[in-house]
Amino acid sequence: LRELEKRLFKIEVFLELNKLPKKVKDLEKRTLEVNFWKDKIRARKINQEISNLKEKINSWQRIKNKLNDLIEIAKLDKIDKDVNLRKEIEKEIKEIEKEIEKFEMYTFLNARYDKNNAILSIYAGAGGDDAQDWAEILLRMYLRFCKKRNWETKIIDKSSGQKAGIKSVTIEVEGEYAYGFLKGESGVHRLVRISPFDAEKMRHTSFALVQVLPEIEDVKVEINPSDLRIDTFLASGHGGQYIQKNKTAVRIVHLPTKITVTCQSERSQHQNKERALKILYSKVYQYQQSKKEEEKARLRGEFKSASWGNQIRSYVLHPYKMVKDYRTGYETKDVEKILDGNLNEIIESYLKNPINLKQGN
């Protein structure tokens, strides 16, 4: 129990949890400002942050109270030496340890943008209809994972396959530490299964690329307006007749890097343009940072080009069942559990990996 107390103290200091009540008060003062609701998006984000902070404070206080109560009960056990009481204490200790471990995860999320919202994109790779179907399976997996964490998601752009699945999709994930938890999902994901599109029921291998970027608002990225090509077109997604009759969808191309962002989720062209620009700034910033890292790696003689062969994870459904992460060695035979969005264990194995901690990823 004293060891648990020490762990609680270390977490409290590291995460500066004692400062959260003041932060809540400061945010609540902002909600009383006259023009607070003028910017509805900003107002909603602040209210969500207040809600998240209060939930974290309450959860933390609940753990501390539980532990304090348990210490008092343990003192009685020293006197009475009740076997049943000892079993009850051991059961409660295990429950508290699980709750502490959830908070300990935040101590691994201390990189610059870990607290930010995330922009997650999925692209079907080699494999035709199977790859497009695989991309849609991954989309469902991530949407379910986000739902389990009570994060809000919004599909910004989606390109459907001709027969099945999707060619590409981009979603916004809004939630505390969304980028921190999802950043390790970036890379090539490989699926091995009996193809539902093959009349001979042959085994096929499909690939999909997942890209995760942080939503960036506190960094200025220098982009010359003349370097942007902005196209408008009819939205192909949901939205009814209004969207179909008006060119509300926006595609922005950053000509020097050829980075392209499309947004057609909003009902107005102006809103789609704003959202697309926000994503473009994140992508251009990430591109610039990647180039700097590549140059450093070249100077150190460590540079390796990104390619489809460098998959981060395999999902095998035939001839056996297994999900394996090649970076951490994590394995599980419960493929259905993973594809249903239960990604906590596999993500935690990545975040706790000494290599990632050393690199500050």
C-alpha positions as CSV (number, residue, x, y, z in Angstrom):
1,L,0.0,0.0,0.0
2,R,2.9,2.4,0.7
3,E,4.3,1.6,-2.7
4,L,1.0,2.6,-4.2
5,E,1.2,5.8,-2.2
6,K,4.6,6.5,-3.7
7,R,3.3,5.9,-7.2
8,L,0.4,8.2,-6.7
9,F,2.7,11.0,-5.5
10,K,5.1,10.6,-8.5
11,I,2.1,10.7,-10.9
12,E,0.6,13.7,-9.2
13,V,3.9,15.7,-9.4
14,F,4.7,14.7,-12.9
15,L,1.3,15.5,-14.3
16,E,0.9,18.6,-12.0
17,L,-2.5,17.4,-11.0
18,N,-2.6,19.9,-8.1
19,K,-2.8,22.7,-10.7
20,L,-5.9,21.4,-12.4
21,P,-8.5,23.0,-10.1
22,K,-7.1,26.4,-10.8
23,K,-7.1,25.7,-14.5
24,V,-10.7,24.8,-14.3
25,K,-11.5,28.1,-12.5
26,D,-9.6,30.1,-15.1
27,L,-11.5,28.4,-18.0
28,E,-14.8,28.8,-16.2
29,K,-14.1,32.6,-16.0
30,R,-13.7,32.7,-19.7
31,T,-17.1,31.2,-20.2
32,L,-18.6,34.2,-18.4
33,E,-17.1,36.6,-21.0
34,V,-19.7,38.6,-23.0
35,N,-18.6,37.3,-26.4
36,F,-17.8,33.8,-25.3
37,W,-20.5,32.1,-27.5
38,K,-19.7,34.3,-30.5
39,D,-17.1,31.7,-31.6
40,K,-19.1,28.5,-31.1
41,I,-16.3,26.1,-32.1
42,R,-13.9,27.7,-29.5
43,A,-16.7,27.8,-26.9
44,R,-17.4,24.1,-27.4
45,K,-13.7,23.2,-27.1
46,I,-13.4,25.2,-23.8
47,N,-16.5,23.6,-22.3
48,Q,-15.2,20.2,-23.4
49,E,-11.8,20.9,-21.8
50,I,-13.5,21.9,-18.5
51,S,-15.5,18.7,-18.5
52,N,-12.4,16.6,-19.2
53,L,-10.4,18.3,-16.4
54,K,-13.2,17.9,-13.9
55,E,-13.5,14.2,-14.8
56,K,-9.7,13.8,-14.3
57,I,-9.8,15.6,-11.0
58,N,-12.7,13.5,-9.7
59,S,-11.1,10.3,-10.9
60,W,-7.8,11.2,-9.2
61,Q,-9.5,12.2,-5.9
62,R,-11.5,8.9,-6.0
63,I,-8.3,6.9,-6.3
64,K,-6.7,8.8,-3.4
65,N,-9.7,8.3,-1.2
66,K,-9.9,4.6,-2.0
67,L,-6.2,4.2,-1.1
68,N,-6.5,6.2,2.2
69,D,-9.6,4.1,3.2
70,L,-7.7,0.9,2.4
71,I,-4.7,2.0,4.5
72,E,-7.0,2.5,7.5
73,I,-8.6,-0.9,6.9
74,A,-5.1,-2.5,6.7
75,K,-4.3,-1.0,10.1
76,L,-7.3,-2.9,11.5
77,D,-6.1,-6.1,9.8
78,K,-2.8,-5.9,11.7
79,I,-4.8,-6.2,14.9
80,D,-7.6,-8.6,13.9
81,K,-5.7,-10.7,11.3
82,D,-9.0,-11.6,9.6
83,V,-8.4,-13.9,6.6
84,N,-11.6,-12.6,4.8
85,L,-10.6,-9.0,5.4
86,R,-7.1,-9.7,4.0
87,K,-8.7,-11.2,0.8
88,E,-10.9,-8.1,0.4
89,I,-7.9,-5.8,0.8
90,E,-5.9,-7.7,-1.8
91,K,-8.9,-7.5,-4.2
92,E,-9.2,-3.7,-3.7
93,I,-5.4,-3.3,-4.2
94,K,-5.7,-4.9,-7.6
95,E,-8.6,-2.6,-8.5
96,I,-6.6,0.5,-7.4
97,E,-3.5,-0.6,-9.4
98,K,-5.6,-0.8,-12.6
99,E,-6.9,2.7,-12.0
100,I,-3.4,4.0,-11.3
101,E,-2.0,2.4,-14.4
102,K,-4.5,4.4,-16.5
103,F,-3.1,7.6,-15.1
104,E,0.5,6.4,-15.5
105,M,-0.1,6.2,-19.2
106,Y,-0.3,9.9,-19.3
107,T,3.3,10.1,-18.0
108,F,4.4,8.5,-21.3
109,L,2.6,11.2,-23.3
110,N,4.8,14.2,-22.8
111,A,5.9,15.1,-26.3
112,R,5.0,18.5,-27.7
113,Y,1.7,17.7,-29.4
114,D,0.5,14.6,-27.5
115,K,-2.4,16.5,-25.8
116,N,-3.7,17.7,-29.2
117,N,-6.6,16.5,-31.3
118,A,-5.6,14.2,-34.2
119,I,-6.1,14.1,-37.9
120,L,-6.1,10.4,-39.0
121,S,-6.0,9.4,-42.7
122,I,-6.2,5.9,-44.2
123,Y,-5.1,5.0,-47.8
124,A,-5.8,1.7,-49.5
125,G,-2.5,0.2,-50.9
126,A,-1.7,-2.7,-53.0
127,G,-4.4,-5.3,-53.2
128,G,-7.3,-3.9,-55.3
129,D,-10.8,-4.5,-53.8
130,D,-9.3,-6.4,-50.9
131,A,-7.1,-3.4,-50.0
132,Q,-10.0,-1.0,-50.2
133,D,-12.1,-3.3,-48.0
134,W,-9.2,-3.5,-45.6
135,A,-9.0,0.3,-45.4
136,E,-12.7,0.4,-44.5
137,I,-12.1,-2.3,-41.8
138,L,-9.3,-0.1,-40.3
139,L,-11.6,2.9,-40.4
140,R,-14.3,1.0,-38.4
141,M,-11.6,-0.2,-36.0
142,Y,-10.4,3.3,-35.2
143,L,-13.9,4.8,-35.0
144,R,-14.8,2.1,-32.4
145,F,-11.6,2.8,-30.5
146,C,-12.4,6.5,-30.4
147,K,-15.9,5.9,-29.3
148,K,-14.7,3.7,-26.4
149,R,-12.5,6.6,-25.3
150,N,-15.4,9.1,-25.6
151,W,-13.6,11.1,-28.3
152,E,-15.6,12.9,-31.0
153,T,-14.9,11.9,-34.6
154,K,-15.8,13.6,-37.9
155,I,-15.2,12.3,-41.4
156,I,-13.7,15.2,-43.4
157,D,-13.2,13.4,-46.7
158,K,-13.9,10.0,-48.0
159,S,-13.3,8.4,-51.4
160,S,-15.3,5.1,-51.8
161,G,-14.0,2.1,-53.8
162,Q,-15.7,1.1,-57.0
163,K,-16.9,-2.3,-55.7
164,A,-16.3,-2.2,-52.0
165,G,-14.5,-0.4,-49.2
166,I,-12.7,3.0,-49.5
167,K,-9.8,4.3,-51.4
168,S,-9.0,6.9,-48.8
169,V,-10.5,8.7,-45.8
170,T,-9.6,11.5,-43.4
171,I,-11.2,11.9,-40.0
172,E,-10.8,14.5,-37.3
173,V,-10.4,13.1,-33.8
174,E,-11.3,15.5,-31.0
175,G,-10.3,14.4,-27.5
176,E,-7.7,14.8,-24.8
177,Y,-4.4,13.2,-25.8
178,A,-6.0,11.9,-29.0
179,Y,-2.7,12.5,-31.0
180,G,-0.6,11.0,-28.2
181,F,-2.5,7.7,-28.2
182,L,-2.9,7.5,-31.9
183,K,0.5,8.6,-33.2
184,G,2.0,5.1,-33.0
185,E,-0.6,3.9,-35.5
186,S,1.1,5.7,-38.4
187,G,2.6,3.3,-40.9
188,V,1.7,0.4,-43.1
189,H,-0.9,-2.2,-41.9
190,R,-0.9,-5.6,-43.5
191,L,-3.8,-8.0,-43.7
192,V,-3.7,-11.7,-44.6
193,R,-7.0,-13.5,-45.2
194,I,-9.2,-15.6,-47.5
195,S,-10.4,-12.9,-50.0
196,P,-14.2,-12.4,-49.9
197,F,-13.8,-11.1,-53.5
198,D,-12.0,-14.2,-54.9
199,A,-14.4,-16.9,-56.3
200,E,-11.6,-19.5,-55.7
201,K,-11.3,-18.5,-52.1
202,M,-7.6,-17.9,-52.3
203,R,-5.5,-16.3,-49.6
204,H,-4.7,-12.6,-50.3
205,T,-2.4,-10.1,-48.7
206,S,-3.6,-6.5,-48.6
207,F,-2.0,-3.2,-47.4
208,A,-3.2,0.1,-46.1
209,L,-1.3,3.2,-45.0
210,V,-2.3,5.0,-41.8
211,Q,-1.2,8.6,-41.3
212,V,-1.7,10.4,-38.0
213,L,-1.0,14.1,-37.5
214,P,-1.6,16.4,-34.6
215,E,-4.0,19.3,-35.0
216,I,-1.6,22.3,-34.8
217,E,-2.7,25.8,-33.7
218,D,0.2,27.2,-31.7
219,V,2.8,27.1,-34.5
220,K,3.0,29.4,-37.5
221,V,3.7,27.7,-40.8
222,E,4.8,30.0,-43.5
223,I,2.8,29.3,-46.6
224,N,2.7,31.7,-49.5
225,P,-1.0,32.1,-50.7
226,S,0.3,32.0,-54.3
227,D,1.6,28.4,-53.6
228,L,-1.9,27.2,-53.1
229,R,-4.3,26.0,-55.7
230,I,-7.9,25.9,-54.5
231,D,-10.6,24.0,-56.3
232,T,-14.3,23.6,-55.5
233,F,-16.6,20.8,-56.6
234,L,-19.8,19.1,-55.8
235,A,-19.7,17.1,-52.6
236,S,-20.1,13.3,-53.1
237,G,-21.0,12.5,-49.5
238,H,-24.1,12.9,-47.4
239,G,-25.8,16.2,-47.0
240,G,-28.9,16.2,-49.2
241,Q,-29.9,18.3,-52.2
242,Y,-28.2,21.5,-50.9
243,I,-24.7,20.0,-51.1
244,Q,-25.4,18.3,-54.4
245,K,-26.5,21.5,-56.1
246,N,-23.7,23.7,-54.8
247,K,-19.9,23.4,-55.1
248,T,-19.3,23.2,-51.4
249,A,-16.5,20.7,-51.4
250,V,-12.9,22.2,-51.4
251,R,-9.6,20.8,-52.5
252,I,-6.4,22.6,-51.7
253,V,-3.1,21.7,-53.2
254,H,0.2,23.0,-51.8
255,L,2.1,23.3,-55.1
256,P,5.7,23.1,-53.8
257,T,5.1,19.8,-51.9
258,K,2.1,18.5,-53.8
259,I,0.3,18.0,-50.5
260,T,-3.4,17.8,-51.2
261,V,-6.2,18.2,-48.7
262,T,-9.9,17.7,-49.5
263,C,-12.8,18.6,-47.3
264,Q,-16.5,18.1,-48.0
265,S,-18.0,17.4,-44.6
266,E,-19.5,20.9,-44.0
267,R,-22.5,22.4,-45.6
268,S,-20.8,25.6,-46.8
269,Q,-17.8,26.2,-49.0
270,H,-16.3,28.6,-46.5
271,Q,-16.4,26.1,-43.6
272,N,-14.8,23.4,-45.8
273,K,-12.1,25.8,-46.9
274,E,-11.3,26.7,-43.3
275,R,-11.1,23.1,-42.2
276,A,-9.0,22.0,-45.2
277,L,-6.6,24.9,-44.5
278,K,-6.2,23.8,-40.9
279,I,-5.4,20.2,-42.0
280,L,-3.0,21.5,-44.7
281,Y,-1.0,23.6,-42.2
282,S,-0.6,20.4,-40.0
283,K,0.5,18.4,-43.0
284,V,3.0,21.0,-44.3
285,Y,4.4,21.4,-40.8
286,Q,4.8,17.7,-40.4
287,Y,6.4,17.5,-43.9
288,Q,8.9,20.2,-42.9
289,Q,9.8,18.4,-39.7
290,S,10.2,15.1,-41.5
291,K,12.6,16.7,-43.9
292,K,14.7,18.0,-41.0
293,E,14.7,14.6,-39.3
294,E,15.7,12.9,-42.6
295,E,18.6,15.3,-43.0
296,K,19.8,14.6,-39.5
297,A,19.5,10.9,-40.1
298,R,21.5,11.1,-43.3
299,L,24.3,13.0,-41.5
300,R,24.3,10.2,-38.8
301,G,24.2,7.6,-41.5
302,E,20.9,6.1,-40.2
303,F,18.5,7.2,-42.9
304,K,16.0,4.6,-44.2
305,S,13.4,5.4,-46.9
306,A,9.8,4.8,-46.1
307,S,8.3,2.1,-48.3
308,W,5.4,-0.3,-48.4
309,G,7.7,-3.1,-47.2
310,N,8.2,-1.4,-43.9
311,Q,4.9,-2.5,-42.3
312,I,4.4,-1.8,-38.6
313,R,1.8,-4.5,-38.0
314,S,0.3,-7.6,-39.5
315,Y,-3.3,-8.9,-39.0
316,V,-3.5,-12.6,-40.0
317,L,-6.9,-14.2,-40.3
318,H,-5.8,-17.3,-42.3
319,P,-4.2,-19.9,-42.0
320,Y,-4.1,-18.9,-38.3
321,K,-5.2,-15.9,-36.3
322,M,-2.7,-13.4,-35.0
323,V,-2.0,-9.7,-34.7
324,K,1.7,-8.8,-34.4
325,D,3.3,-5.4,-34.0
326,Y,6.8,-5.6,-35.4
327,R,8.1,-2.6,-33.5
328,T,7.3,-3.9,-30.0
329,G,6.9,-7.7,-30.5
330,Y,3.3,-7.4,-29.1
331,E,1.2,-10.4,-30.2
332,T,-2.4,-11.6,-29.7
333,K,-4.5,-14.3,-31.2
334,D,-7.7,-12.4,-30.5
335,V,-7.8,-10.6,-33.9
336,E,-11.6,-9.9,-33.6
337,K,-11.0,-8.0,-30.3
338,I,-8.4,-5.7,-32.0
339,L,-10.5,-5.1,-35.1
340,D,-13.4,-4.2,-32.8
341,G,-11.4,-1.3,-31.5
342,N,-9.9,-2.7,-28.3
343,L,-6.5,-1.2,-29.0
344,N,-5.4,-0.1,-25.5
345,E,-3.0,-2.9,-24.9
346,I,-1.3,-2.7,-28.3
347,I,-1.1,1.1,-28.1
348,E,0.3,1.0,-24.6
349,S,3.0,-1.5,-25.7
350,Y,4.1,1.0,-28.2
351,L,4.1,4.0,-25.9
352,K,6.0,2.1,-23.2
353,N,8.6,0.9,-25.7
354,P,12.0,2.1,-24.5
355,I,13.0,3.1,-28.1
356,N,10.0,5.4,-28.4
357,L,10.6,6.9,-25.0
358,K,14.3,7.5,-25.8
359,Q,13.4,9.2,-29.1
360,G,10.6,11.3,-27.5
361,N,8.1,10.0,-30.2
